[in-house]
């Protein structure tokens, strides 16, 4: 069976748990099996939060945290030098970081070498979210970017998951933000 495991790092209130749930719904819509679950330390706004998503082409019986992710999504770049974000990351994995700064400016240039060189993206998803939704919640933007970067799920499935979860006005704005992030990552890949 083929697996794709994702670890999402953020802070309480930034939507890391919702992102994992939406990603799992998108995977189901794409005809795959999926599971999503969070891991909390202290349950308070602003505390580090990790959520996980497993995507597979068959039943998933494993029920433990993702320790060897194929992709790491970082919602809050202030966690970069505070938490072991990239522990266990597959050598040919993917890294998606919400930041207006480049990978080199973030102080993680060592990741931008070898197999990861074309698989690490820094994207200002907070600004995209603010522009499209009026709120600085980047989680759905990052899912659009994730779809473009990895191909693990499709953008239409992300859009459908968002529409299933939120009311029309909120969903429409978030879908626009996810599309903008998707296109931004494709532009980087083509450069």
Backbone as CSV, one residue per row, in Angstrom:
resi,resn,N_x,N_y,N_z,CA_x,CA_y,CA_z,C_x,C_y,C_z
1,UNK,0.845,-1.184,0.000,0.000,0.000,0.000,0.884,1.239,0.000
2,UNK,0.445,2.250,-0.684,1.168,3.512,-0.789,0.625,4.515,0.225
3,UNK,1.548,5.177,0.960,1.189,6.160,1.986,1.735,7.528,1.620
4,UNK,1.081,8.564,2.102,1.617,9.920,2.063,1.250,10.543,3.401
5,UNK,2.255,10.893,4.187,2.014,11.413,5.525,2.428,12.876,5.612
6,UNK,1.593,13.652,6.298,1.786,15.097,6.401,1.756,15.500,7.873
7,UNK,2.693,16.367,8.227,2.690,16.953,9.569,2.541,18.461,9.401
8,UNK,1.581,19.043,10.138,1.282,20.473,10.045,1.597,21.111,11.391
9,UNK,2.487,22.110,11.371,2.891,22.817,12.581,2.329,24.233,12.561
10,UNK,1.756,24.636,13.674,1.247,25.997,13.805,1.112,26.350,15.263
11,UNK,0.328,27.353,15.514,0.018,27.771,16.875,-1.490,27.721,17.053
12,UNK,-1.917,27.526,18.288,-3.335,27.457,18.575,-4.078,28.649,17.992
13,UNK,-5.133,28.407,17.266,-5.930,29.471,16.669,-5.592,29.762,15.217
14,UNK,-4.545,29.123,14.672,-4.152,29.385,13.283,-4.760,28.408,12.284
15,UNK,-5.466,27.409,12.770,-6.154,26.496,11.868,-5.382,25.259,11.466
16,UNK,-4.383,24.844,12.229,-3.617,23.637,11.892,-4.506,22.395,11.938
17,UNK,-5.359,22.313,12.933,-6.245,21.151,13.067,-7.269,21.145,11.935
18,UNK,-7.843,22.288,11.646,-8.801,22.390,10.543,-8.141,22.058,9.215
19,UNK,-6.900,22.492,9.027,-6.180,22.193,7.782,-6.039,20.689,7.589
20,UNK,-5.659,19.965,8.632,-5.514,18.512,8.524,-6.857,17.855,8.205
21,UNK,-7.915,18.332,8.848,-9.247,17.774,8.587,-9.675,18.031,7.143
22,UNK,-9.481,19.252,6.660,-9.846,19.573,5.278,-9.012,18.766,4.289
23,UNK,-7.737,18.585,4.600,-6.869,17.787,3.731,-7.364,16.346,3.651
24,UNK,-7.790,15.792,4.773,-8.293,14.414,4.752,-9.592,14.313,3.945
25,UNK,-10.468,15.295,4.069,-11.712,15.297,3.290,-11.395,15.396,1.798
26,UNK,-10.424,16.252,1.451,-10.022,16.370,0.042,-9.493,15.040,-0.488
27,UNK,-8.713,14.348,0.323,-8.185,13.043,-0.098,-9.326,12.050,-0.335
28,UNK,-10.314,12.039,0.573,-11.489,11.168,0.379,-12.178,11.505,-0.939
29,UNK,-12.327,12.793,-1.212,-12.988,13.212,-2.454,-12.202,12.767,-3.683
30,UNK,-10.873,12.631,-3.510,-10.029,12.155,-4.608,-10.000,10.631,-4.699
31,UNK,-10.807,9.952,-3.868,-10.895,8.500,-3.931,-9.858,7.767,-3.090
32,UNK,-9.235,8.461,-2.171,-8.226,7.847,-1.317,-8.787,7.663,0.095
33,UNK,-8.085,6.911,0.892,-8.392,6.798,2.315,-7.577,7.868,3.025
34,UNK,-8.076,8.372,4.156,-7.334,9.406,4.884,-7.754,9.424,6.339
35,UNK,-6.869,9.958,7.160,-7.186,10.212,8.555,-6.477,11.495,8.960
36,UNK,-7.089,12.207,9.879,-6.508,13.451,10.399,-6.713,13.473,11.899
37,UNK,-5.699,13.959,12.611,-5.815,14.073,14.060,-4.785,15.065,14.579
38,UNK,-5.096,15.715,15.701,-4.191,16.719,16.272,-3.367,16.158,17.423
39,UNK,-2.383,16.936,17.827,-1.615,16.677,19.039,-1.449,18.018,19.736
40,UNK,-1.953,18.107,20.946,-1.895,19.356,21.686,-0.922,19.239,22.846
41,UNK,-0.236,20.331,23.126,0.522,20.445,24.365,-0.413,21.125,25.342
42,UNK,-0.104,22.351,25.665,-1.031,23.133,26.483,-2.095,23.679,25.546
43,UNK,-3.332,23.497,25.895,-4.423,23.883,25.007,-4.795,25.340,25.202
44,UNK,-3.968,26.208,24.619,-4.269,27.628,24.711,-3.897,28.317,23.405
45,UNK,-4.539,29.428,23.182,-4.289,30.214,21.987,-2.811,30.595,21.925
46,UNK,-2.180,30.363,20.796,-0.792,30.738,20.603,0.220,29.662,20.963
47,UNK,-0.195,28.607,21.626,0.728,27.514,21.976,1.000,26.672,20.728
48,UNK,2.190,26.078,20.618,2.475,25.217,19.467,1.483,24.058,19.365
49,UNK,1.044,23.807,18.145,0.086,22.743,17.843,0.640,21.955,16.658
50,UNK,0.454,20.661,16.693,0.820,19.808,15.561,-0.408,19.006,15.180
51,UNK,-0.669,18.936,13.893,-1.736,18.059,13.421,-1.159,17.178,12.322
52,UNK,-1.817,16.073,12.101,-1.304,15.073,11.184,-2.381,14.662,10.194
53,UNK,-1.936,14.258,9.017,-2.846,13.696,8.026,-2.118,12.561,7.317
54,UNK,-2.784,11.437,7.221,-2.281,10.296,6.459,-3.212,10.091,5.270
55,UNK,-2.624,9.883,4.117,-3.381,9.617,2.892,-2.849,8.301,2.341
56,UNK,-3.745,7.408,1.990,-3.326,6.097,1.483,-4.283,5.605,0.413
57,UNK,-3.810,4.642,-0.359,-4.669,4.074,-1.388,-5.453,2.862,-0.888
58,UNK,-5.369,2.579,0.404,-6.120,1.491,1.015,-6.427,1.819,2.462
59,UNK,-7.056,0.907,3.180,-7.420,1.163,4.576,-6.205,1.530,5.436
60,UNK,-6.414,2.462,6.344,-5.359,2.909,7.255,-5.688,2.358,8.635
61,UNK,-4.826,1.516,9.126,-5.044,0.931,10.447,-4.107,1.525,11.499
62,UNK,-3.112,2.247,11.070,-2.144,2.878,11.956,-2.788,4.049,12.681
63,UNK,-2.554,4.172,13.982,-3.167,5.247,14.773,-2.124,5.915,15.665
64,UNK,-1.059,6.374,15.078,-0.017,7.023,15.864,0.440,8.287,15.143
65,UNK,1.106,9.189,15.868,1.578,10.427,15.234,2.502,10.148,14.045
66,UNK,2.542,11.073,13.132,3.410,10.973,11.960,4.824,11.374,12.383
67,UNK,5.735,10.418,12.351,7.120,10.696,12.740,8.057,10.774,11.543
68,UNK,7.630,10.265,10.399,8.444,10.305,9.177,7.613,10.878,8.038
69,UNK,7.331,12.181,8.104,6.433,12.772,7.113,7.050,12.857,5.717
70,UNK,6.174,12.799,4.738,6.558,13.061,3.358,6.464,14.559,3.079
71,UNK,5.696,15.259,3.914,5.544,16.707,3.762,5.367,17.348,5.131
72,UNK,5.960,18.525,5.269,5.802,19.331,6.480,5.254,20.684,6.041
73,UNK,4.167,21.093,6.685,3.565,22.402,6.440,3.753,23.228,7.709
74,UNK,4.338,24.409,7.549,4.606,25.283,8.692,3.723,26.521,8.553
75,UNK,2.710,26.599,9.404,1.782,27.722,9.363,2.398,28.963,9.996
76,UNK,3.248,28.768,10.990,3.851,29.881,11.718,5.371,29.754,11.709
77,UNK,6.035,30.593,10.917,7.488,30.517,10.760,8.247,30.843,12.044
78,UNK,7.595,31.424,13.051,8.304,31.679,14.306,8.653,30.368,15.014
79,UNK,8.075,29.272,14.580,8.388,27.966,15.162,9.672,27.361,14.596
80,UNK,10.209,27.942,13.526,11.343,27.349,12.824,12.530,27.015,13.718
81,UNK,12.868,27.863,14.611,14.055,27.634,15.428,13.696,27.319,16.878
82,UNK,12.424,26.986,17.119,11.961,26.645,18.462,11.566,25.182,18.586
83,UNK,11.148,24.579,17.483,10.606,23.223,17.485,11.322,22.422,16.399
84,UNK,11.492,21.137,16.595,12.107,20.248,15.593,11.103,19.973,14.470
85,UNK,10.902,20.960,13.620,9.878,20.851,12.579,10.188,19.800,11.522
86,UNK,11.457,19.616,11.227,11.820,18.765,10.093,12.336,17.389,10.513
87,UNK,12.188,17.046,11.777,12.617,15.736,12.267,11.889,14.631,11.511
88,UNK,12.644,13.694,10.995,12.065,12.552,10.304,11.616,12.809,8.884
89,UNK,11.750,14.043,8.391,11.292,14.360,7.035,11.997,13.476,6.012
90,UNK,11.215,12.888,5.130,11.768,12.047,4.072,12.783,12.848,3.261
91,UNK,13.897,12.222,2.850,14.934,12.945,2.095,14.402,13.602,0.822
92,UNK,13.364,13.024,0.246,12.760,13.599,-0.957,11.396,14.217,-0.630
93,UNK,11.243,14.662,0.620,9.975,15.216,1.080,9.723,16.622,0.578
94,UNK,8.633,17.188,1.064,8.208,18.531,0.685,8.123,19.394,1.937
95,UNK,8.454,20.678,1.774,8.345,21.628,2.873,7.618,22.858,2.353
96,UNK,6.583,23.261,3.063,5.805,24.449,2.724,5.763,25.336,3.957
97,UNK,6.281,26.558,3.824,6.390,27.471,4.956,5.625,28.750,4.659
98,UNK,4.794,29.155,5.599,4.077,30.423,5.502,5.005,31.532,5.972
99,UNK,5.538,32.284,5.034,6.417,33.396,5.379,6.584,34.321,4.179
100,UNK,6.814,35.591,4.466,7.124,36.543,3.400,8.619,36.516,3.089
101,UNK,9.385,35.793,3.896,10.835,35.702,3.719,11.195,34.451,2.915
102,UNK,12.335,34.528,2.215,12.804,33.384,1.433,13.360,32.308,2.360
103,UNK,13.578,31.143,1.808,14.142,30.030,2.569,15.498,30.431,3.154
104,UNK,16.325,31.093,2.363,17.633,31.518,2.858,17.488,32.551,3.970
105,UNK,16.568,33.488,3.814,16.348,34.509,4.849,15.805,33.895,6.140
106,UNK,15.139,32.764,6.043,14.592,32.095,7.215,15.649,31.321,8.000
107,UNK,16.857,31.221,7.455,17.935,30.526,8.148,17.871,29.017,8.033
108,UNK,17.234,28.545,6.972,17.148,27.092,6.765,17.650,26.724,5.371
109,UNK,18.671,27.424,4.929,19.219,27.208,3.586,19.677,25.781,3.375
110,UNK,20.097,25.099,4.465,20.558,23.715,4.324,19.465,22.791,3.799
111,UNK,18.210,23.167,4.019,17.107,22.369,3.483,16.950,22.548,1.985
112,UNK,17.432,23.670,1.495,17.244,24.031,0.092,18.357,23.459,-0.783
113,UNK,18.784,22.248,-0.468,19.839,21.579,-1.232,19.424,20.132,-1.462
114,UNK,20.120,19.468,-2.335,19.844,18.057,-2.589,18.442,17.840,-3.116
115,UNK,17.832,16.713,-2.724,16.507,16.373,-3.249,15.420,17.390,-2.901
116,UNK,15.592,18.122,-1.796,14.565,19.088,-1.400,14.610,20.386,-2.207
117,UNK,15.659,20.613,-2.966,15.865,21.904,-3.625,14.637,22.411,-4.377
118,UNK,13.938,21.559,-5.077,12.750,21.997,-5.820,11.466,21.687,-5.064
119,UNK,11.598,21.221,-3.806,10.433,20.782,-3.046,10.228,21.579,-1.765
120,UNK,10.854,22.728,-1.680,10.665,23.592,-0.514,10.186,24.947,-1.007
121,UNK,9.084,25.402,-0.437,8.479,26.659,-0.874,8.140,27.510,0.345
122,UNK,8.507,28.770,0.255,8.093,29.769,1.233,7.083,30.673,0.535
123,UNK,5.917,30.822,1.140,4.818,31.569,0.528,4.143,32.417,1.590
124,UNK,3.875,33.665,1.285,3.198,34.541,2.246,1.688,34.276,2.198
125,UNK,1.307,33.145,2.782,-0.095,32.733,2.787,-0.946,33.631,3.674
126,UNK,-0.350,34.215,4.699,-1.107,35.128,5.566,-1.571,36.340,4.768
127,UNK,-0.702,36.880,3.947,-1.078,38.041,3.134,-2.110,37.654,2.078
128,UNK,-1.955,36.486,1.469,-2.961,36.027,0.497,-4.322,35.867,1.171
129,UNK,-4.316,35.284,2.358,-5.574,35.111,3.090,-6.195,36.461,3.414
130,UNK,-5.384,37.387,3.893,-5.884,38.726,4.239,-6.487,39.398,2.998
131,UNK,-5.807,39.262,1.879,-6.269,39.897,0.641,-7.593,39.302,0.157
132,UNK,-7.755,37.998,0.285,-8.951,37.334,-0.263,-10.089,37.172,0.737
133,UNK,-9.760,37.021,2.012,-10.801,36.761,3.005,-10.990,37.908,3.991
134,UNK,-10.013,38.820,4.039,-10.079,39.907,5.008,-9.587,39.496,6.389
135,UNK,-9.102,38.256,6.516,-8.616,37.746,7.802,-7.245,37.099,7.611
136,UNK,-6.385,37.182,8.594,-5.035,36.614,8.461,-4.960,35.138,8.852
137,UNK,-5.862,34.318,8.320,-5.859,32.882,8.617,-5.381,32.117,7.380
138,UNK,-4.125,31.676,7.381,-3.510,31.130,6.167,-3.733,29.651,5.894
139,UNK,-4.458,28.940,6.747,-4.512,27.484,6.612,-5.076,27.001,5.272
140,UNK,-6.152,27.587,4.800,-6.741,27.134,3.536,-5.843,27.524,2.362
141,UNK,-5.227,28.700,2.435,-4.251,29.086,1.395,-3.163,28.036,1.284
142,UNK,-2.668,27.607,2.438,-1.589,26.623,2.445,-2.037,25.288,1.864
143,UNK,-3.305,24.951,1.997,-3.795,23.720,1.374,-3.783,23.829,-0.151
144,UNK,-4.130,24.992,-0.666,-4.025,25.200,-2.111,-2.582,25.081,-2.573
145,UNK,-1.675,25.695,-1.814,-0.248,25.602,-2.127,0.242,24.167,-2.019
146,UNK,-0.226,23.449,-1.003,0.138,22.043,-0.799,-0.267,21.203,-2.014
147,UNK,-1.473,21.417,-2.522,-1.947,20.670,-3.694,-1.034,20.910,-4.892
148,UNK,-0.622,22.148,-5.104,0.264,22.461,-6.230,1.659,21.882,-6.032
149,UNK,2.173,21.948,-4.815,3.539,21.500,-4.531,3.670,19.987,-4.606
150,UNK,2.714,19.262,-4.026,2.872,17.811,-3.871,2.077,16.974,-4.866
151,UNK,0.925,17.460,-5.297,0.045,16.650,-6.131,-0.641,15.529,-5.355
152,UNK,-0.524,15.534,-4.028,-1.119,14.477,-3.194,-2.642,14.543,-3.187
153,UNK,-3.189,15.727,-3.388,-4.628,15.951,-3.532,-4.824,16.961,-4.651
154,UNK,-6.043,17.053,-5.150,-6.316,18.003,-6.231,-6.927,19.290,-5.676
155,UNK,-6.726,20.363,-6.398,-7.324,21.639,-5.997,-8.850,21.561,-5.978
156,UNK,-9.516,20.940,-6.959,-10.974,20.848,-6.874,-11.459,20.133,-5.608
157,UNK,-10.712,19.155,-5.139,-11.104,18.458,-3.906,-10.893,19.335,-2.681
158,UNK,-9.836,20.133,-2.678,-9.631,21.113,-1.596,-10.802,22.087,-1.595
159,UNK,-11.149,22.594,-2.765,-12.253,23.549,-2.875,-13.558,22.936,-2.359
160,UNK,-13.830,21.701,-2.742,-15.070,21.034,-2.303,-15.066,20.821,-0.788
161,UNK,-13.926,20.454,-0.224,-13.830,20.269,1.231,-14.106,21.575,1.962
162,UNK,-13.586,22.664,1.425,-13.812,23.988,2.026,-15.289,24.355,1.930
163,UNK,-15.887,24.103,0.783,-17.315,24.423,0.609,-18.192,23.566,1.532
164,UNK,-17.793,22.320,1.766,-18.542,21.454,2.685,-18.469,21.966,4.121
165,UNK,-17.373,22.574,4.488,-17.109,22.951,5.887,-17.668,24.322,6.269
166,UNK,-17.610,25.268,5.335,-17.945,26.655,5.663,-19.173,27.143,4.903
167,UNK,-19.774,28.201,5.428,-20.884,28.854,4.742,-20.406,29.461,3.439
168,UNK,-21.343,29.796,2.596,-21.008,30.218,1.231,-20.035,31.381,1.157
169,UNK,-20.279,32.468,1.867,-19.408,33.647,1.762,-17.992,33.327,2.234
170,UNK,-17.884,32.646,3.359,-16.565,32.283,3.891,-15.892,31.292,2.945
171,UNK,-16.640,30.321,2.459,-16.080,29.316,1.551,-15.585,29.952,0.261
172,UNK,-16.399,30.834,-0.336,-16.005,31.465,-1.593,-14.694,32.232,-1.443
173,UNK,-14.568,32.997,-0.372,-13.348,33.785,-0.143,-12.145,32.860,0.071
174,UNK,-12.326,31.785,0.827,-11.231,30.855,1.076,-10.848,30.069,-0.175
175,UNK,-11.819,29.722,-0.987,-11.519,29.041,-2.248,-10.695,29.967,-3.137
176,UNK,-11.052,31.243,-3.197,-10.264,32.202,-3.976,-8.828,32.271,-3.456
177,UNK,-8.668,32.275,-2.136,-7.343,32.324,-1.528,-6.550,31.054,-1.841
178,UNK,-7.197,29.898,-1.765,-6.524,28.633,-2.074,-6.081,28.598,-3.537
179,UNK,-6.934,29.092,-4.433,-6.571,29.139,-5.859,-5.372,30.061,-6.076
180,UNK,-5.358,31.209,-5.411,-4.243,32.148,-5.549,-2.943,31.502,-5.071
181,UNK,-2.994,30.785,-3.956,-1.803,30.115,-3.434,-1.364,28.991,-4.374
182,UNK,-2.311,28.242,-4.888,-2.025,27.171,-5.841,-1.271,27.735,-7.045
183,UNK,-1.802,28.818,-7.613,-1.181,29.434,-8.787,0.181,30.022,-8.457
184,UNK,0.342,30.592,-7.264,1.629,31.153,-6.864,2.694,30.066,-6.797
185,UNK,2.355,28.901,-6.277,3.319,27.797,-6.199,3.638,27.281,-7.604
186,UNK,2.656,27.194,-8.469,2.932,26.758,-9.846,3.867,27.725,-10.555
187,UNK,3.711,29.023,-10.286,4.609,30.015,-10.889,6.037,29.828,-10.416
188,UNK,6.217,29.548,-9.133,7.549,29.307,-8.575,8.155,28.060,-9.209
189,UNK,7.344,27.025,-9.366,7.831,25.771,-9.932,8.261,25.939,-11.397
190,UNK,7.557,26.814,-12.118,7.868,27.039,-13.526,9.079,27.951,-13.722
191,UNK,9.440,28.675,-12.664,10.555,29.646,-12.774,11.896,28.958,-12.857
